[in-house]
Amino acid sequence: MPTSAVPSPGAKRHRLKPASPPGARRVVVVNGNAQTLELFATDLEHGRYDVVFVASHENAYSHVKRLRPDLVVLCLQLDNPDGFRVLSMLKLDEDTRSIPVVTSHELPVV
């Protein structure tokens, strides 16, 4: 899929540079925060990745299935099963099960 595709509502494309170079890898970050982005900052700053942020778990599965990224960073909240549901759906679907998923766990706010 070309990198100029317009993301649907709930997802926004974020580039750390004006345009991704040819051959850039696509990464979908679901329900991420500044800390998650910091974890990947070194590689992302070099412009080797086309990053799409999906604000919530609600439509994450459909975005991943449509975009076919090279990697999914899925932020999970231990007190919310939605992220685990998305992970299960991705791994049960023959079209998406081979996409690597990195999970990030956020502890509930006390």
Secondary structure, DSSP 8 states (H G I E B T S, - for coil): --TT----TTEEEE-SSSS--TT-EEEEEES--HHHHHHTHHHHHTT-EEEEEESSSTTHHHHHHHH--SEEEEEEETTBTHHHHHHHHHHHSTTTTTS-EEEEEE----
